[in-house]
Amino acid sequence: MRAVLSKAVGGPETLVVEEVADPTPLAGEVVIAIKACGVNYPDVLMIEDKYQFKPPRPYSPGGEVAGIVESVGASVTQLKVGDRVIGSTGFGGMAEKIALPAGRCIPMPDAMPFDEASAFILTYGTSHYALKQRAQLKAGETLLVLGAAGGVGLAAVELGKAAGARVIAAASSQEKVDLAIAHGAESGVVYPTGPFDRDGQKALAELFKSACGPSGADVVYDAVGGDYAEAALRAIAWEGRFLVIGFPAGIPKIPLNLTLLKSCQIVGVFWGAFTARAPQENQENIKDLLGLYAEGKIRPHVSERFPLEQAGEAIRHLGARKAQGKVVVTID
């Protein structure tokens, strides 16, 4: 089978496509013939050894896939050959096939296409866990989403809307803000490109405050980091919750006196660890998400599709922060 391989530390240009042996399922595993693989920011970091988890090389990037069960190992009873499934892989998804524990596979809804299925679980899983368990977002609250046109950001916009919140979308262009509004945001704000000096940070904070209104944001969903984080925190409401999602603009340095002044919380969001530590809660979240999909309240926005041979370009495109919604690698 063909697989995209990371053999050396570096950017997308270091990836190669090679023939490797087909996987064989062990007891409790299934082999999936992959039809599509979602591209996520951890893929950008992982190949450069900048992620918290470093797979042994050579390995294939790709943390979520959709495909068809091709074979099953001993003791697998919940899946059979021919089933359409979503797989949470962590890595290994940019290949024609993968062996996965059956417990890491979710049956796909009949009406869900493979590209949407491969763009579903990581972004919506992260954002649902963030808003439900970590922020405990309530109907009527104001939610400010930074990076609102990205994969997790757009998922947060849709889920915030479905929860009855007032969603304010913040993004780097009017085109991105318009996309977020089309997915349920009430309004939006275009922020300038950083980095910022102190005056620039103050101006950015005023921009966020103006967008949220005098009471501020009850929940800030920060999928950007960098200089944007402190400015957004300054726009938070009394006893607000600031969700730490990711850092494509860099790891921020936050003056903790701001948390005292607003009696607010800075809350970490590590969905991958949550799925391992609280599997039953995670299953309930997945049930929630599939229900919202069936009701038409959430749907992945796949903006670009790349063939397997161009998987490196797909990762480069995402890393350059050009993507709107999700980028997907398709496998014929």
Number of C-alpha atoms within 10 A of each C-alpha: 12 17 25 26 23 25 15 14 14 16 18 21 11 14 23 16 18 12 12 13 9 15 15 16 20 16 13 15 23 29 24 30 23 27 24 32 36 30 29 25 19 21 24 26 19 21 26 17 16 14 14 9 11 14 17 8 12 11 21 23 30 29 23 28 38 31 28 22 24 19 19 24 18 11 11 16 10 9 19 15 13 13 15 27 25 27 29 23 19 18 19 24 31 32 32 24 26 27 24 22 19 23 14 13 23 19 14 19 14 7 7 14 15 23 24 20 26 34 29 28 23 22 23 25 21 21 28 25 21 23 23 15 13 17 23 12 20 17 13 13 18 25 30 34 30 30 28 35 31 28 30 30 29 33 28 36 32 26 24 28 21 14 16 14 23 23 29 27 32 29 25 17 14 14 13 25 24 19 21 32 21 13 22 22 27 15 18 24 23 18 18 13 12 13 12 15 10 9 9 15 19 15 14 23 21 16 18 28 21 13 20 25 12 11 12 24 31 25 29 28 32 25 24 24 21 21 23 26 27 20 21 27 29 20 28 31 23 17 16 24 26 27 24 19 22 21 16 17 17 14 13 14 11 15 10 10 9 15 20 12 11 16 14 19 19 16 16 14 21 15 19 13 10 14 17 10 11 10 12 11 14 18 13 10 19 18 12 14 21 16 13 16 16 14 10 9 15 24 21 22 21 19 12 15 19 18 16 23 20 18 27 24 17 24 27 17 17 22 19 10 14 12 18 22 24 26 26 28 29 25 19 9
